[in-house]
Amino acid sequence: MKETILKVKNLAVSYTTYRGKVRSVRGLSFKLKKGETLALVGESGCGKSASVKPIMGEHEANQVIESGEITFTYDGPQGEETVDLLKIDDEKMQQEIKGKQIAMIFQDPMTSLDPTMKIGKQIAEAIKTSSSDLSSEELTDKVRELIDMVGIGHIDTVMNQYPHQLSGGMRQRIVIAIALSSDPSLLICDEPTTALDVTIQARILNLIKKLQRERGLSVIFITHNLGVVANVADRVNVMYAGKIIETGSSEDIFFDPRHPYTWGLLSAVPDVHDNEEKLPTINGTIPDLTKEIVGDAFAPRNPYALEIDFKEEPPMFSVNEHHEAATWLLDERAPKIEMPELLQQRIMRMRGEVYD
C-alpha cells in the first residue's frame, strides 16, 4: 500500500461578498497517495480551485476557512514531517513547502511567466530558491536539463528567448519545468491545457503523465472536462456545488458512473463515433451558494430527481470498496434508473477499445 501524503478532512471554505457569504467548499474530504494522480472534475464554479488554494497556502482577503484539516507529509530538513497546512505559520510555508514541496501549474502560462525576463533566467531564478549553493556553471546545466526534460529542443535558443516568442504549448512546458525545478512531491495542475488546442493539449497531458511516472510525483489535476483526464488520472473526484458527489478509480467513473451529474459530464464530452447532431448538455446552472441548499444540490437540474432529492441531502452510497456516489438512486428503495442510452453505447464501445 502506498503511503498517504495528503489528507483533506471536512474542508469548508467561504468568501464574503457584497451579496453575502459564498460557501464555495462545503465539507470536502479526500486522500492522495504517493505517486498517485487524482482528478477534481466539475463545471466552473463547483469549488475545484477554491478547494486547492488552501493546500498551496493561497489566502485571499475575503476568504474564510470555516473548518477542516489539510495534513501533508513531506521530507523536510529534519526528515519526514507531517503538518496541518491550515495551521502552519507563513514563514515555514514559504521556506519549506510552497513552490518547493508543493508546486502548481496554472491555466494560462503567461500569468506565470515574467514577460520582461528571458526564459533561461526565469528557470534559473526558480532553481535558486531551493538550490542557492550552485555555481554559475552548475546552474546553467540545471536549466538546460529542465528544458530538455520537458521535451523542448534548441535549448540554447529557447533560453535566450522571451515568453512571447514561444508558442502556447512551449510556454506551458516552461511553466512545468519551473514547477519541477525544486523537485516537489506534489504537483497541482489547475486547468493546465484549457487554453491549448487539442493536439498540444494531448502532448502536455502525456508529458505530465510521463514526468509523474518517472519522478514518483503525486498530482492533483483540476479540470471541467472529464475527457481530459481519461488516460491521466488514477482516481477521480466529481465535484458539484462545493462537494464531492462521486468518487472512484478512473475505471469506476468512466465505465460504471452512478451519479446523474457524472452521466451529464461524460455525455457532454465530444465523441467522433456519435451520430447526434447536437452535443448533450446539462440543463440549468449551478445553485446560488449564498443561499442555504435544501436536499440534493443537483436536484433542480436532475431529470431523474426523486421527491426525496428536494428534501434531504443524499449520503455517500458505496458501489464497491473504492467507488461511492451521493445519489438517492443508489438507495435500495429507489426505482431502477438506467443511464442515458447514448452514454451506455459509448461505454460499451470504450470497453471494446480497451480490451481489444
C-alpha positions in Angstrom: 0.0 0.0 0.0 1.3 3.4 -0.9 1.6 6.0 1.8 -0.9 8.8 2.0 0.9 12.2 1.6 -2.1 14.5 1.6 -5.3 14.1 3.6 -8.1 16.7 3.4 -10.8 16.3 6.0 -14.1 18.2 6.2 -12.7 21.3 4.5 -15.2 24.2 4.3 -14.2 27.5 2.6 -16.4 30.5 2.1 -15.9 34.0 0.6 -17.5 37.2 1.9 -19.0 39.3 -0.9 -21.5 42.1 -1.2 -24.2 39.5 -1.9 -23.4 37.6 1.3 -21.3 34.6 2.2 -20.5 32.3 -0.8 -20.0 28.7 0.5 -17.6 27.6 -2.2 -16.4 24.4 -0.5 -18.9 22.6 1.8 -17.2 19.8 3.7 -14.7 18.3 1.4 -12.7 15.2 2.3 -10.2 13.1 0.2 -6.8 11.5 0.3 -3.9 11.4 -2.1 -1.3 8.7 -2.1 2.4 9.0 -3.1 2.8 8.7 -6.9 -1.0 8.9 -7.5 -2.8 11.2 -9.8 -6.2 12.5 -8.6 -8.5 14.5 -10.8 -11.0 17.0 -9.4 -13.7 17.4 -12.1 -16.7 19.6 -12.4 -18.2 22.7 -14.0 -16.8 26.1 -13.4 -17.9 27.4 -10.0 -18.2 24.0 -8.4 -15.3 24.7 -5.9 -12.4 22.9 -7.5 -9.9 25.7 -7.4 -11.2 27.0 -4.1 -10.5 23.6 -2.5 -6.9 23.5 -3.5 -5.9 27.1 -2.8 -5.6 26.4 1.0 -3.3 23.5 0.1 -1.0 26.0 -1.7 -1.3 28.5 1.2 -3.1 30.9 -1.0 -5.1 33.3 1.1 -7.4 36.0 -0.2 -8.7 38.9 1.8 -12.3 37.7 1.7 -11.5 34.0 2.1 -12.7 32.3 5.3 -11.7 28.8 6.3 -14.8 27.6 8.2 -13.5 24.2 9.2 -11.2 21.4 8.2 -7.7 19.9 8.3 -5.2 19.5 5.5 -2.5 17.1 6.6 0.6 17.0 4.4 3.6 14.6 4.8 6.9 15.5 3.2 10.7 15.2 3.6 11.8 18.3 5.5 15.2 19.5 6.7 14.8 17.3 9.8 13.5 14.2 8.0 9.9 13.2 7.3 7.4 15.7 8.8 3.6 15.9 8.9 1.9 19.3 9.2 -1.6 20.7 9.0 -1.3 23.2 6.2 -4.2 25.3 7.7 -2.2 25.8 10.9 1.4 26.1 9.7 3.0 29.5 10.1 3.6 31.6 7.0 7.4 31.5 7.3 7.6 27.7 7.3 5.1 27.6 4.4 7.2 29.9 2.3 10.6 28.5 3.2 9.8 24.7 3.1 6.6 24.0 1.3 5.1 26.4 -1.2 6.8 26.2 -4.6 9.2 23.6 -3.1 7.4 20.6 -1.8 4.1 21.6 -3.4 4.2 23.3 -6.9 1.4 24.5 -9.1 0.7 24.9 -12.8 -1.9 27.3 -13.9 -4.3 27.5 -16.9 -2.6 30.5 -18.6 1.2 30.2 -18.7 1.6 33.9 -19.5 0.3 34.7 -16.0 3.1 32.6 -14.5 5.9 33.9 -16.7 7.6 37.4 -16.5 7.3 38.9 -20.0 10.4 41.1 -19.4 12.8 38.2 -18.5 14.4 35.6 -20.7 13.3 32.0 -20.3 16.7 30.8 -19.1 16.9 33.4 -16.4 13.4 32.7 -15.2 14.1 29.0 -14.7 17.4 29.8 -13.0 15.7 32.1 -10.5 13.3 29.3 -9.7 16.1 26.9 -9.2 18.0 29.3 -6.9 15.0 29.4 -4.4 15.8 25.8 -3.4 19.4 25.3 -4.5 21.2 28.6 -3.7 24.7 27.0 -3.4 25.0 26.1 -7.1 27.9 27.6 -9.1 27.1 29.6 -12.3 28.1 26.6 -14.5 26.0 24.1 -12.4 23.0 26.5 -12.5 23.2 26.7 -16.3 23.5 22.9 -16.6 20.4 22.5 -14.4 18.4 25.0 -16.6 19.4 23.0 -19.7 18.5 19.8 -18.0 15.0 21.0 -17.1 14.3 22.4 -20.6 15.4 19.1 -22.1 13.2 17.2 -19.5 10.0 18.8 -20.8 10.8 17.9 -24.3 12.0 21.2 -25.8 14.7 21.2 -28.4 17.0 24.1 -29.5 17.7 24.6 -25.8 20.2 27.5 -26.2 17.8 29.4 -28.4 14.9 28.9 -26.1 17.0 30.0 -23.0 17.6 33.4 -24.7 14.0 34.0 -25.8 11.2 35.9 -24.1 7.8 34.2 -23.3 6.0 36.0 -26.2 8.4 34.4 -28.6 7.3 30.9 -27.7 4.1 29.1 -28.7 1.4 28.4 -26.0 2.4 24.8 -25.7 6.1 25.6 -25.3 5.2 28.3 -22.7 3.3 25.7 -20.7 6.2 23.3 -20.9 8.5 26.0 -19.5 6.0 26.6 -16.7 6.1 22.8 -15.9 9.9 23.0 -15.9 9.8 25.8 -13.4 7.3 24.0 -11.2 9.6 20.9 -11.1 12.8 22.8 -10.6 12.6 22.3 -6.8 11.8 18.6 -7.2 8.3 18.8 -5.4 6.5 15.8 -4.1 3.1 17.2 -5.0 2.1 18.9 -8.3 -1.2 20.7 -8.6 -2.4 21.3 -12.2 -5.2 23.8 -12.4 -6.8 23.5 -15.9 -3.3 23.3 -17.5 -4.5 22.5 -21.0 -7.7 24.6 -21.4 -6.0 27.4 -23.4 -4.3 25.0 -25.8 -5.6 23.3 -29.0 -6.4 19.6 -28.8 -3.2 18.3 -30.3 -0.9 20.3 -28.0 -3.3 19.5 -25.1 -2.6 15.8 -25.6 1.1 16.4 -25.7 1.1 18.3 -22.4 -1.1 15.6 -20.8 1.3 12.9 -21.9 4.3 15.0 -20.6 2.7 15.4 -17.2 1.9 11.6 -17.1 5.5 10.8 -18.1 7.1 13.1 -15.5 4.7 11.8 -12.8 5.7 8.2 -13.5 9.4 9.0 -13.8 9.6 11.1 -10.6 7.0 9.4 -8.5 5.1 12.7 -8.2 1.7 12.9 -6.6 -0.6 15.0 -8.8 -3.9 16.8 -8.3 -5.4 17.6 -11.7 -8.2 20.1 -11.9 -10.4 20.3 -15.0 -14.0 20.8 -16.1 -13.6 18.2 -18.8 -13.8 14.5 -17.9 -12.4 13.6 -21.3 -9.1 15.3 -20.5 -8.3 13.1 -17.6 -9.4 9.7 -19.1 -5.8 8.5 -19.5 -4.1 10.6 -16.9 -5.9 10.0 -13.5 -5.7 7.0 -11.2 -8.7 8.3 -9.3 -11.5 10.9 -10.0 -13.5 13.1 -7.6 -16.5 14.6 -9.3 -17.4 17.9 -7.6 -20.7 19.8 -7.6 -21.7 22.8 -5.5 -18.6 22.6 -3.3 -18.9 18.8 -2.5 -17.6 15.6 -3.9 -20.7 13.8 -5.3 -18.9 10.8 -6.8 -15.5 9.3 -6.3 -13.8 6.3 -7.6 -11.0 4.9 -9.8 -10.8 6.1 -13.4 -12.4 2.7 -14.4 -15.2 3.2 -12.0 -16.1 6.7 -13.2 -15.7 6.1 -17.0 -17.1 2.6 -17.2 -19.6 2.5 -14.3 -20.7 6.1 -13.4 -23.6 6.2 -11.0 -24.4 9.9 -10.4 -26.7 11.6 -12.9 -24.3 14.6 -12.9 -21.4 12.4 -13.9 -23.6 11.0 -16.6 -24.1 14.5 -17.8 -20.4 15.4 -17.8 -19.5 12.2 -19.7 -22.2 12.7 -22.2 -21.0 16.3 -22.9 -17.6 15.0 -24.0 -17.4 15.1 -27.8 -17.2 11.7 -29.4 -16.4 11.2 -33.1 -18.5 8.0 -33.1 -21.8 9.7 -32.1 -24.3 10.4 -34.8 -26.1 13.0 -32.7 -26.3 16.4 -34.4 -26.3 18.2 -31.1 -24.0 17.5 -28.1 -25.9 16.6 -24.9 -25.8 19.3 -22.2 -26.8 19.6 -18.6 -29.7 22.0 -18.4 -29.7 24.8 -15.8 -26.9 26.3 -13.8 -25.1 25.6 -10.5 -27.1 26.7 -7.4 -26.6 30.1 -5.7 -24.1 29.2 -3.0 -25.0 32.3 -0.9 -28.3 30.6 -0.1 -28.9 27.5 2.0 -29.2 24.4 -0.1 -32.0 22.0 0.9 -31.8 18.4 -0.3 -29.6 17.4 -3.2 -27.9 20.5 -4.7 -28.2 18.9 -8.2 -31.9 18.1 -7.9 -33.3 21.1 -9.8 -31.1 20.1 -12.9 -31.5 16.4 -12.5 -34.0 14.8 -14.9 -34.1 11.7 -12.7 -34.7 13.5 -9.4 -36.9 11.8 -6.8 -39.2 13.5 -4.4 -36.7 13.0 -1.5 -33.9 14.8 -3.5 -35.7 18.1 -2.8 -36.0 17.4 0.9 -32.9 15.6 2.1 -29.3 15.5 1.1 -28.2 12.1 -0.1 -25.3 10.3 1.8 -22.5 8.6 0.0 -23.6 5.2 -1.1 -21.0 2.5 -1.6 -20.8 0.9 -5.0 -17.7 -1.1 -4.3 -14.7 -0.7 -1.9 -13.2 2.2 -3.9 -16.4 3.7 -5.6 -19.0 5.9 -3.9 -21.7 8.2 -5.1 -24.1 10.6 -3.3 -27.4 10.0 -5.1 -30.7 8.6 -3.8 -30.9 6.5 -6.9 -28.5 4.1 -5.2 -30.8 3.6 -2.2 -32.3 0.1 -2.2 -35.8 1.7 -2.1 -35.3 3.8 -5.2 -36.7 2.9 -8.6 -34.1 1.4 -11.0 -33.0 4.1 -13.4 -30.6 3.4 -16.3 -28.0 5.8 -17.5 -28.8 7.5 -20.9 -28.7 5.1 -23.8 -26.1 7.3 -25.7 -23.7 7.0 -22.7 -24.3 3.2 -22.4 -23.3 2.9 -26.1 -20.2 5.0 -25.5 -19.1 2.9 -22.5 -19.7 -0.4 -24.4 -17.6 1.0 -27.2 -14.8 2.2 -24.8 -14.8 -1.2 -23.2 -14.3 -2.9 -26.5 -11.5 -0.5 -27.5 -9.7 -1.0 -24.1 -10.0 -4.8 -24.2 -9.4 -5.4 -27.9 
